[in-house]
Amino acid sequence: MSPAAPRNVSDLIAATLELELERDPRTLLLGEDVGYSGGTFGASRRLHRRFGAWRVRDTPISEMGFMGMAVGLAMSGYRPIVELMFVDFIGVCL
């Protein structure tokens, strides 16, 4: 059975994240509240339950820290996906 068609952008992002996590075991999702709560906008809902806390990782409120962690993971062969709550926080990561 194929998954239901996405109803909005958040559903489309959730479906894409799920496909990538299924496709490659080296893919990780990092961000604030992406785990158990499913993210600020629900884009990672159900992923924590399905893929576990190692691959869908809640991070502390430290954008510069978890962005740096993602760079290190990528240099080590992983495929991190980082969710920043709001684009305004990108400046502290540069």
N, C-alpha and C positions, 0 to 999 in steps of 0.2 A: 504494500500500500504506500503510495507516495504521500509526502507531507502536504498539509493544507496550504493553499496559496497565501502568501503574505498579505496582510490587510493594510499595513503601513510600513514606514521606513524602519521602525524599531523591530518589527517582525522580520523584515528582510535582513537586517544586520544580525539578528539572533540566528536565523537559518544559515547565514553565511559563516558565522563563527562556529556553529555546530558542524557544518560540512568540513571546515578546515581542521577542527579538532579530531574529527573522525578520520580524515585523510592522512594525517601525519602525526604520529605520536610525539614528535619533537615540538609540536606547536603548544604554546602556553598562553593563557590570558591573564594579564596582570592589571590591577587597578583598584581604586577605592570602592568598596561595596559591590564588587562584581561577583563575589562568591555566593554565599547563602542568600543574600537579599536580592540578587539578580541585577544589580546595577541601578544607577539613578533613573534611567529611562527604560529599564526592563530588557535591555538588549542581551543580557547574559542569563536570563531566567532559565531554569532547569539545567544549565550546563554544569553547575557545581555538583549537583546530585549525580549527574551522568558521568562526568569525567574526574571528579574528586578534587580535593583541596590542593593537590600538587600541581595540577594542570590549570585550574581556575582559581587564581590566587588573590585573596584580599590583601591589600597593601596598606601600610600606614599612610597618614596624610603627609606625604613627602614626595611630591611629584619629581623633584630632581633626583631623589634616591631611587625610586623604582624605574625611572627612565634610564638611569645609569645601570641599574641591574639588568634591564632589557638589552642594553648595548653589550654588556658582558656575556649575557646568555647567547646573543646572536653571534658573538665572536667565538663562542664555544660550540657552535653547531645547532643550537636550538632556534626555534622560530617564534619569538615572543610577539604577542599582540598586546599593545598597551592601550588601555582606555583612560583618557583624561576626562574628568567630569565635564569640564568646560574649556573651550579653546583659550580662554583668558589665562589659563595656567601654563600654556606652552612656553611663555617667556622665561619662566624660572628654570626650564629644562634646557635652554639653549647654551 
